[in-house]
């Protein structure tokens, strides 16, 4: 068998140093374009391919970020996955993806640590304080995406999330300004930080207007459970709600289908529906869902910046919680307030 070409062979043919060859194959490294072309030409002639595993043994960095998702079917997370993967690739990093069956990812994170990852991102899941401390002791940064650990938790990790409290507050003001008096709420997971924050903001916004949640059901961020929640709230005649805030777009879309096609209600004439996320499907003509947008790209940028800031330092710095402001996107699923009543 023909021996594989090495970086030293490429350096000799190109007439450059071996470190210059390494820089030419490192994304983001400082190297002139003539140098890069010269090295790439030599590598092509020799059939040279850089060995990422060998490089990781030398540098001590695998350039792999572990990503754990527990709700991959949620319409919000495929968008996050694509944006995060592309953003990390710009800096020469790649994702190693794990899917958890529960909201606690301790078992998977313990497994991920065996892969010599440079960092870990947890989406729609969390981990125990003990395992967070273990990651910190191993100098492996952990960032919670769209979640936050309890204040004061031992080994607390950093987090990036949208302004859930502000979003819930703004939705309440929007529905009140549109003249709604019987406003319901369909919750996500009762124990998730996203649901707790969105509901808190929503209650505060209603309270400011002298109202409170008229009726409440739980959808657990699940399509079938959201449909059942809609039946519970709207399946009987009488003083049913005239508006509903649903804690996630995937649930809100399921609620819209149930209200219109099963219960025969008109949206927004009979009931206004507002979601949270602004997934791509929310803009589809069949739904035209009014929703609070989680700004995915700024959240991804903040996540990558947190990881990079940790990796640039020898010791893991104190945890940080980044809250990214979002925007209410008004479409046809909710009654629109008169201009003079806009929140």
N, C-alpha and C positions, 0 to 999 in steps of 0.2 A: 504494500500500500504506500502511496505517495505521502510523505510527511506533510502535515499541515503547516502552512506558512505562519510565522509568528510576527508580532509587532516589531521585533528586532530586524527581521527580514525586510519588512516594509520600510523601516527607517533607513536601512542601508541603500535600498533601491531608490528611495526618494531623496536621499542625501540630507536627512534631517535627524534630530535626536529621537530616541524612543519615547520620551515624554511628550514631544510634539505630536507623535502619532496618537498617543493616548488622548491628548486634548482634542484632536480632530474628530475623535469618535465619542466625545463626551458632550452631550447636549448642553448648550449654554456656556461652554468654555470659551475663553478668549483666544481666538486664532484668526489670522488673516485669511482672506479668501484665496489668494494665490497658494498659500501653504496648504489649505484644505484641499484644493483641487489637485495639487501635486501628490499629496498623501493618498487621496482617493484613487487617483490613477494608478499608483504603485500597488495599492491594495487590490484593485481590480485585476491587474496583470498577474498577481501572485495567487489570486483566489482567497485572499485573507478575509476572515470574518472575526470581529472582536468576540471574545469569550466573556460574557457577563458574569458567569460564575467565578472564573479565575480572577476577574477584576475585583469582585466582591471580597475574595480572600485576601487580596492585597490591601484594599482600602478599608476593609471592615464594614463596608456599606453594601447592602444588597440592592438598593434603589427600588425596593418593593414596599408598597404600603398595603397593609391588610385592611379590607373593608368587610364589615359584618352588617348584613341587612336581615331584618326579621319580617318585613312586609314587602317583599319584592313584587307582589301582585298589586300593591297600592300604586295608582297611576302617577303619583308624584315621584316615586323613587327611580323608575327607569330614566326619567329626565335627569335626576341628580347623578345617577350612575354614569350616563354618557358625558355630562359636563365635567364631572370630577375626573374621569379617566382621561379625557382630552387635555384638561388643564395640567394634570400631573405629567402627562407625556411631554408637554412643552418643556418641562424641567428634567426630563430623562428618567422619570419614575413611572412605575407601572402598578396596577392594582392586582391583588390576589383576593378573590371574592369568596366569602363564606356566607351561607344562608342559614339563619338560626330559626328554629321552630318555636322559640319562646322570646319573651321580651327581656330575658336575662341571658347575656352572652358569655358567662364565665367559662363554660366548657369549651366553647369555640375559641375564645381569646387565649386560653391555656394552650390550645393546639396551635394557634397562630404563632405563639412565641417560639415554637420549634423551628419556624421557617426563617429565622433571622431577619424579620421585617424591620424596616427603619422606623415605621410608625403605624398606628392603628386608627381607623375611623369607624365609629359605631353609628349606624343609621337606624332610627326607630327602635333602638334597643339600648340597654345600659349594662353596667357590670357592678359587682360588689366593691365595697371600699377596700376589702382585703386584696382583691385582684388588681384594683387600681394602684394600690401601694406596691404590689409586685412589679407592675409595669414601670412605675417610677423608679424603683430600685434597680431595674435593668436598663434605665435611661432610654426607654421606649416611649415616645410621646403618644398620648391617646386623646383624640378629639371626638366628643359626642356631636353628631350632626342632627339638629332638630330635636334634641333632648338636653336635659341638664340634670346633674346629680343634685341630691339634697344638699342644702347649705351646711357646711361644717363637716361633710363626710371625710373620713380619713382617706388619704391618698386621692383626693378629689382631682378630677381631670378637667381639661378645658372643654368648652362647648361653643357651638355656633348655632343660633336659631333665629328665626324671624321674630318680629315683635308681636307675639301671640296676644299679650295683654292689650296692646294698642289696637290690634286688629279687631279683637272682640268688642272693645269699647266703640270703635268707629262703626262697626256693623250695627250695634244697638242704636247709636245716634241716627244712622241712616234709616233704619226701619221706623223709629219713632217719628222722624221728620216726614216720613211718607204717610203718617196718620194711623199706623197700626197700634192697636190697643191690646191684642191678645197674641203675644209673641212667644213662641215655643223654642225649645232648644233640644237638639239631638246630639248627645255627647259621643265622644270617641271612647277610648279606654279610660275608665274612671281613675286609674292609677298613673296615667302618663302625664308628664309635665306639660306637654302640648295641650292636652285637653284641660288640665287644671288652670293653665294660664288663660286660654281662650275663654273659658267659662267665667273666670274671675273678671276679665275685662268686660265681658258681655253684661254680667250682673251690675258692674259699676256704672256702665253706660246707661242701662235701664234705670238704675236707682237715681241717677242724676236727673232723669226726666220724670221721676215720681212713679216709675213702673217697676215691676219685677217679672221674672220668668213665669209665664201663664201656665205652661205645661212642659213636662220634660220626659224624655225617653233616652235610652242608651243604644247606640249602634255599634260600639266597639271597633270602629274603623272597618267594619265588615259589611259587604253588600247585602247579604241575606238579613242580617240583624237590623240594618238601616231600613230595609223594606218593611220589616215587622214593626219597627218603631213608628214608621209613617202610618201603618194601619192602626196602631194603638192610639195615635194622636188625632187622626183624621177620619177614622173609619166609622164614626158615629155622627149622627146629626146633632143639631143644637149649637151651643156656643163653642164650636171647635176653634182652634187657633186661626188667626188671619195672616200669620207670617211665621216662618221657622228659620232659625240659624242652625245649619248643620256643620259639625266641627271639622269636616273634611270633604273635599270635592267628590271623591269616589262615592262616599255615602250620599252626598247631595244629588248626584246624578241618579243613583238608585231611588232616592226619594221622589225626584221629579217624575221618573217613569211610573212609580206606584201611584202618585197623586193623579196623574193625567190619564194613564191607560187602564188602571185598575179601579180607582175610586171615582173617576169621572170629574175631577175638580179642574178648574181653569187656573192656569198660572200666567200672569200674576193677578188676574181679576178676583179669584176666590182666595188665593193664598200666595204670598211672596216667599220665595226660597233663596237663601243666600248660603254660599259655601265658603271654604277656606282652602287655598293652595294656588288656584288658577292653573290647573293642569291643562294641557293642550285641548283635551276633549271638552273642556268647559266652554270653549268658543264655537263648538260645532253648532250648526244651525238648529238641530233638534233640541238643544239644551239652552244655549245662550245664557249661561249661568252667571249671575252676579256673584262675585267672590272676592275674597281678600287675597292678593297675590303674595306668595312667598317668593322673594327675589332670588331665584336659584343661583344665577351667576355670581352676584355679590356674596352669597353664602358660601359658594365653592371657593371663591378667591380668599375669603377670610379663613376658611379651613386650611387651605394650602399654605397661607401665610403663617398660621399658627404652627403647622408642622415644620415649615422651613426655619422659623425662628428658633424652634427647639433644636433642630438638627445642626444649626450653626453654632450652638453653644455646647460646651463640654458637660454642663450640668443642666438638668431639666429645671427651667424657671417656674415660678409660681403659676398656678392655673389661672386661666382667664375665661370669662364668659362674654362672648360677643353677641350682641343683639342687633340684627339688621332690620331697618324699617321697611315696611311693605306698603302696598297701595291697594285701595278698594277699586276694583274693576267693575263698573256698572254695565250690565247687559239687560236682557228682557225678562229674566225670571223673577224680578222684583219690581214692585211699584216704585216709580221714581218720584222723589219729593218735588214739590213746586220750587222754582228757583229761589224764592224768598225763604224756603224752609230747609235748604240744603245745610247739612251739618258742617 
